[in-house]
Amino acid sequence: MQNIHDIIEIKRGLHKICGRDLVNIIAELDKCEEFYRDVFQIYGVVYSTETLSQKENFIDAVTKYFLFDRLSEDCLYLSEDKYETNNKKELKKLLENTIDIFYTIYNTSDSNEDFKKKYAEYFNEEVKDFSKEISENRDDSLSDFAKTIRKIYHSKDENNDC
C-alpha cells in the first residue's frame, strides 16, 4: 500500500520539472513509490517522508535519468522548462515499460554498484553519480503564508476534535 505522504512529497519534487498531468501520471504508476524507494536505497539515501521533502533535486535528477532520458523525444516536450506530454495513455505504458527494464537490471544485480554499472552499460553510458543532487536540500525558508498553511495543516494531527 502506498504511503500518501510519500507520494505527496514525490509529486512536490516532480512539480519542479513536470507539468501537472505528467506528475499525476508518474504518481499513479503501480510501482511509483517502490521505484523511488529502491533508487534512494541504491544511492544510499534514507527513504522517508522527511527525506523526500528535502531531496527534490535528487527526485528530479533520478526521474530525468531513469525515466525521461529513456523515452523518445516525441513522447515528451519541454514547455516553459517543464516536461509535458501530448499522449497520457501511451506515456503511462512507456513509463511502466521503462520501470520494468529498471527492475530487470536491478533484480539481476549483485550489489548497488553492480546495478549502476549494468544499467549504464545497458544504455551505453557512463555510470551516473548523483552526489551533487543528494547533497542539496530544499530551501525551507518558507514565506509567512506557507508557514501558516503548514501550521494549520498539521494542527489537525494534534487536535482530533476537528
FENJO-V118479 format. One record per backbone hydrogen bond with DSSP energy under -0.5 kcal/mol. NH is the residue of the N-H (numbers start at 1). CO is the residue of the C=O. Records with the same first field share a line. If there is no record, write none. Layout:
NH=CO, CO
This chain:
4=2
6=3
7=3
8=4
9=5
10=6
11=7
12=8
13=9
14=10
15=11
16=13
17=14
18=14
19=83
23=19
24=20
25=21
26=22
27=23
28=24
29=26
32=29
35=31
36=32
37=33
38=34
39=35
40=36
41=37
42=38
43=39
44=41
45=40
48=46
52=48
53=49
54=50, 51
55=51
59=55
60=56
61=57
62=58
63=59
64=60
65=61
66=62
67=63
68=63
69=64
70=67
71=68
75=72
76=72
77=84
79=82
82=79
83=17
84=77
88=86
91=87
92=88
93=89
94=90
95=91
96=92
97=93
98=94
99=95
100=96
101=97
102=98
103=99
104=100
105=101
106=102
107=103
108=104, 105
109=106
115=111
116=112
117=113
118=114
119=115
120=116
121=117
122=118
123=119
124=121
125=120
134=130
135=131
136=132
138=54
140=138
142=140
147=143
148=144
149=145
150=146
151=147
152=148
153=149
154=150
155=151
156=152, 153
157=154
158=154, 155
159=155
160=158
162=159
